[in-house]
């Protein structure tokens, strides 16, 4: 079963450029300039794209909650305290 991968605009552009590299229409150095990346970063992305396909272009933390997110139980009481102080309650 194949997994559906949704790409944002930047990722779509990267995939199009990577396909042009693989087709021989563009060098990796030219692609790095086009995508505003270093040549080394372009080589790393290209190697991952060859190995994993489109999934390599998607950021690894997509759809994940950040580890340093302040929990709801901590945020809500502080919000209530600030609101009471402002409202004079």
C-alpha positions in Angstrom: 0.0 0.0 0.0 1.4 3.4 -1.0 1.4 6.3 1.4 0.1 9.7 0.2 2.5 12.5 0.7 1.4 16.1 0.5 4.0 18.7 -0.5 4.1 22.4 0.1 5.2 24.8 -2.6 8.9 24.8 -1.6 9.0 21.0 -1.5 7.3 20.8 -4.9 10.0 23.1 -6.3 12.7 20.9 -4.8 11.2 17.8 -6.4 11.0 19.5 -9.8 14.7 20.6 -9.5 15.8 17.1 -8.3 14.0 15.5 -11.3 15.9 18.0 -13.6 19.2 16.9 -12.1 18.4 13.2 -12.6 17.3 13.9 -16.2 20.7 15.6 -16.8 19.1 19.0 -17.5 20.8 20.6 -14.5 23.9 20.2 -12.5 23.9 19.8 -8.7 25.8 23.1 -8.4 23.3 25.0 -10.5 20.4 23.4 -8.6 22.0 24.5 -5.3 22.1 28.1 -6.5 18.5 27.9 -7.8 17.2 26.6 -4.4 19.5 28.8 -2.3 21.4 25.9 -0.8 25.0 25.0 -0.4 26.4 22.5 -2.9 27.0 20.1 0.0 23.4 20.4 1.2 22.2 19.8 -2.4 24.3 16.6 -2.6 22.8 15.4 0.7 19.2 16.0 -0.5 19.9 14.4 -3.9 21.3 11.3 -2.2 18.3 11.0 0.1 16.0 11.6 -2.9 17.6 8.8 -4.8 17.3 6.5 -1.8 13.8 7.4 -0.4 12.1 9.2 -3.2 9.7 12.1 -2.6 9.5 11.3 1.1 13.1 12.5 1.5 12.1 16.1 0.6 9.4 16.4 3.4 10.6 17.8 6.7 11.0 15.1 9.4 9.0 17.0 12.0 5.9 17.6 9.9 2.6 17.1 11.8 4.4 16.7 15.2 4.0 18.8 18.2 7.3 20.4 19.3 9.0 18.8 22.3 9.4 22.2 24.0 5.7 23.1 23.7 4.2 24.3 27.0 1.5 22.0 28.1 -2.1 23.1 28.2 -2.4 22.5 31.9 0.5 25.0 32.5 -0.6 27.6 29.9 -4.2 27.9 31.0 -3.7 28.9 34.6 -1.2 31.6 33.7 -3.6 33.0 31.1 -6.4 33.1 33.7 -4.2 34.9 36.2 -3.1 37.5 33.7 -6.7 38.1 32.6 -7.9 38.5 36.2 -5.2 41.1 36.9 -6.0 43.1 33.8 -9.8 42.9 34.4 -9.5 43.7 38.1 -11.1 40.5 39.2 
